[in-house]
Amino acid sequence: MKILITGGAGFIGSAVVRMAVAAGHEVVNLDVLTYSANLENVASVAQSPLYAFAQADICDAAAVQSIFARHRPDAVMHLAAESHNDRAIEGPLDFVRTNVIGTAILLEAARAHWSELPAERQGQFRFHHVSTDEVFGALGDEGDFTEDTPYDPSSPYSASKAGADHLVRAWGRTYGLPVVLTNCANNYGPFQFPEKLIPTVITRALEGKSIPVYGDGRQVRDWLHVDDHADALLLVLQKGRLNETYCIGGDSTKRNIEVIRTLCEHLDRFAPANTPHADKIAFVTDRPGHDFRYSIDDSKLQAELGWAPRRNLAEGLEDTVRWYVDNGDWVEGIRQRGFHSERLGLVKA
Ligand code: NAD
């Protein structure tokens, strides 16, 4: 199958690209290369005859249309997005532009392409939107998100992703575009841009800097290894029912402070220079609108498609710390592009 993957130079997109090529699919990676992109993430497949790269902005309708015309994909996996909550607080319009308008432009280009496909290819075409559990808002102490949880996004990021989800469903219902959606828990693993919680802790600790904990650190997140997410996405693309949504979870809920302390323990073993790393933990002002708890019930995906995460969080965190310790050049490349993990997203009174 030939898959057009948007955002394939980012964290999750690159994991999907690597896995799809390894599985023998042809991949076209459409990415504009924002600050969070890195072509090193796909260096392992860049020379494959199955891989092509197309640099374009999903908000540029003409560029997106020409990529569909040139590559004539059998499916789209849409991951391109502005993805970081703190940046969304600083610049929400960038999130509306890419996540909402960009998704609409991509849907229109996909619809034009799909409507001209021969009947048998039309029936098999899929537009898969990769979304987040954050569209459901915050949970209290009890309960899990399911596919039926009402949308209640708290942040400009999650609201823009919710908007994109609604557009994708509307294109399915109104135009008959064959769509499928997934809403996934927090991802972690190699190649994650060091602004998100886990790589922030690791990379700042390796530099001997303070380790910021937002608020009291008691927020609960469900963690899924990025390769398990990529595996689930390729399965849903190929076997998921049309117009359906599947929640994807990690079955690994933890408080942020627990995750941070575990990372510090691994860092003490793999990077003994600044031990004990936990001494660098600093409680800082919480993120405005910070959701308290996420937890996913993914029994629909497990029952219908037989998927389950393969990696447990304890091993996954250890492997992730080791990956960042072993891949200092990758992190250094990001620093040289001007990223120094400054605090973003505090609303000024
Ligand atoms: P990321 O920031 O690492 O990657 C995003 C990629 O999209 C980058 O390569 C970037 O260049 C590209 N991009 C951004 N704007 C673009 C535009 N206008 N045109 C073309 N390309 C553009 O993000 P990620 O963490 O890999 O997330 C990927 C997707 O998965 C997003 O849609 C996100 O909402 C979703 N998601 C992420 C998580 C998570 O924990 N990271 C969880 C659930 C869902």
Residues whose N, C-alpha, C, O or C-beta is under 5 A from the ligand:
A	BS01	NAD	G7 A9 G10 F11 I12 G13 L30 D31 V32 L33 T34 S36 A37 A56 D57 I58 C59 H78 L79 A80 A81 E82 S83 T98 G102 V130 S131 T132 C184 A185 N186 N187
